[in-house]
Amino acid sequence: MPDESTRKSAAAIAIAAIIAASAIVLRSQGRLWTCACGQVYVWAGDVWSAHNSQHFLDPYSFTHVLHGFLLFWFLSLVAGRLWPIWQLTLAIFLEAIWEVVENAQFIIERYREATISIGYAGDTILNSTGDILVCGLGFWLARRLGWRLSIVVFFLTELVLLVWIRDSLILNVIMLLYPVESIKTWQLG
């Protein structure tokens, strides 16, 4: 049985490979490495600007933290016997798959027609990498907080996002799957 140091090293290599592979696939889909504006920011806070989803982090990064919470809960139930570091690696892998799917042209078009993301052109590879990493942070945070407290933090984060940007993970899913015109009108207000 490998010791903890070996497991962590192997997981770190696997996570780096997952992120590199997702970058290659995203580039093959036509995603830009960084913002077409020629600038690189760690944070772009205006969801209504052309910088949204183009830099390392943005307000939607918090929804990816919540992906980490959801993946922690899910993997705790279905893969609870895996070592935590491999649960984290699996969560990173699943988030990387989501980033590739989210940036497929048909999903981008769906965002444009069904949500408030009217001018959405997809994420840059830098932004997708940030989203994958903060998902891992969310997984780690949920693990540290435990089930009850992580559920409270999840819903508090949703509430803050609703007030701050008039969007959230739950609202985003609703609008992608079953758009509600009154929600869209409120979000645009």
C-alpha positions in Angstrom: 0.0 0.0 0.0 1.5 3.4 -1.0 2.2 5.9 1.7 0.4 9.2 1.9 3.3 11.1 0.3 3.3 8.8 -2.7 -0.5 9.1 -3.0 -0.4 12.9 -2.9 2.4 13.0 -5.5 0.6 10.7 -7.8 -2.6 12.7 -7.4 -0.8 16.0 -8.1 0.6 14.5 -11.3 -2.9 13.2 -12.3 -4.5 16.6 -11.6 -1.8 18.4 -13.6 -2.4 16.0 -16.5 -6.2 16.5 -16.3 -5.8 20.2 -16.4 -3.3 20.0 -19.3 -5.6 17.6 -21.2 -8.6 19.9 -20.7 -6.6 22.8 -22.0 -5.6 20.9 -25.1 -9.2 19.9 -25.8 -10.5 23.4 -25.1 -7.9 24.8 -27.5 -9.0 22.2 -30.2 -12.6 23.6 -29.7 -11.3 27.0 -30.6 -11.1 28.5 -27.1 -8.6 31.3 -26.7 -5.8 30.9 -24.1 -6.5 34.4 -22.7 -8.8 37.3 -23.2 -8.9 38.6 -26.8 -8.4 42.1 -25.3 -4.8 41.3 -24.8 -4.9 41.8 -21.0 -4.7 39.2 -18.3 -6.5 39.8 -15.0 -6.6 37.6 -11.9 -10.1 39.0 -11.2 -12.8 40.5 -13.5 -15.8 41.4 -11.4 -18.3 42.8 -13.9 -20.5 40.0 -15.2 -22.0 42.4 -17.8 -18.7 43.2 -19.4 -16.8 41.5 -22.2 -14.3 40.5 -19.6 -16.6 38.0 -17.9 -15.4 34.4 -18.3 -12.2 35.7 -20.0 -9.8 36.1 -17.1 -8.7 33.7 -14.3 -11.6 34.4 -11.9 -14.9 36.2 -12.0 -18.1 36.1 -10.0 -19.2 32.9 -11.7 -16.1 31.3 -10.1 -18.1 31.0 -7.0 -20.6 28.7 -8.8 -17.6 26.4 -9.6 -16.7 26.4 -5.9 -20.2 25.1 -5.4 -19.6 22.5 -8.0 -16.8 21.3 -5.7 -19.4 21.1 -2.8 -21.8 19.1 -5.0 -19.0 16.8 -6.1 -17.8 16.3 -2.5 -21.3 15.3 -1.5 -21.8 13.0 -4.5 -18.4 11.3 -4.2 -18.8 10.9 -0.5 -21.9 8.8 -1.2 -20.8 6.8 -4.2 -17.0 6.6 -3.7 -16.6 7.0 0.0 -14.1 4.2 0.3 -11.6 6.1 -2.1 -8.8 7.9 -0.4 -9.8 11.6 -0.1 -6.9 12.7 -2.4 -8.3 10.4 -5.1 -11.8 11.7 -4.5 -10.4 15.2 -5.1 -8.7 14.0 -8.3 -12.0 12.5 -9.5 -13.8 15.7 -8.7 -11.2 17.7 -10.7 -11.6 15.2 -13.6 -15.4 15.6 -13.6 -15.1 19.4 -13.4 -12.7 19.3 -16.4 -15.2 17.3 -18.4 -17.8 19.9 -17.5 -15.6 22.7 -18.7 -15.1 21.0 -22.0 -18.9 20.4 -22.4 -19.8 23.9 -21.2 -17.5 25.4 -23.9 -18.9 23.2 -26.7 -20.7 25.4 -29.3 -24.2 23.9 -28.6 -24.0 24.8 -24.9 -22.6 28.3 -25.7 -25.6 28.8 -28.0 -28.0 27.5 -25.3 -26.5 30.0 -22.8 -27.1 32.8 -25.3 -30.7 31.9 -26.0 -31.9 30.7 -22.6 -30.0 32.7 -20.0 -28.9 36.3 -19.4 -25.5 35.5 -21.0 -26.7 37.0 -24.3 -23.2 37.9 -25.6 -21.5 34.8 -24.1 -18.7 33.5 -26.4 -17.4 30.8 -24.1 -14.6 30.7 -21.5 -10.9 31.3 -22.2 -8.6 28.4 -21.3 -7.3 30.6 -18.4 -10.8 31.0 -17.1 -11.6 27.3 -17.4 -8.4 26.4 -15.6 -9.5 28.8 -12.8 -12.9 27.2 -12.7 -11.4 23.7 -12.4 -9.0 24.9 -9.6 -11.7 26.6 -7.6 -13.9 23.5 -7.9 -11.1 21.6 -6.2 -11.0 24.3 -3.6 -14.7 23.9 -3.1 -14.3 20.2 -2.7 -11.6 20.7 -0.1 -13.6 23.3 1.7 -16.8 21.1 1.8 -14.7 18.3 3.1 -13.2 20.5 5.9 -16.6 22.0 6.8 -18.5 18.6 6.8 -22.0 18.0 5.5 -24.1 20.3 7.6 -22.0 23.4 7.6 -21.2 22.9 3.9 -24.9 22.9 3.1 -25.3 26.1 5.0 -22.4 27.7 3.1 -23.7 26.4 -0.2 -27.1 28.2 0.3 -25.5 31.3 1.7 -23.3 31.5 -1.4 -26.3 31.1 -3.6 -28.1 33.9 -1.8 -25.1 36.2 -2.0 -24.8 35.5 -5.8 -28.5 36.2 -6.3 -28.2 39.6 -4.6 -24.8 40.4 -6.2 -25.1 39.3 -9.8 -28.8 38.2 -10.0 -27.6 34.7 -10.9 -26.5 31.6 -9.1 -25.7 27.9 -9.7 -29.2 26.8 -9.1 -30.7 29.6 -11.2 -28.2 28.9 -14.0 -29.2 25.2 -14.1 -32.9 26.1 -14.1 -32.4 28.6 -17.0 -30.4 26.1 -19.0 -32.8 23.3 -18.6 -36.1 25.0 -18.4 -35.9 28.8 -19.1 -38.4 30.9 -17.2 -39.1 34.3 -18.9 -40.0 36.0 -15.6 -36.6 34.9 -14.1 -34.8 36.2 -17.1 -36.6 39.5 -17.0 -35.7 39.9 -13.3 -32.1 39.0 -14.0 -31.9 41.6 -16.7 -33.5 44.2 -14.5 
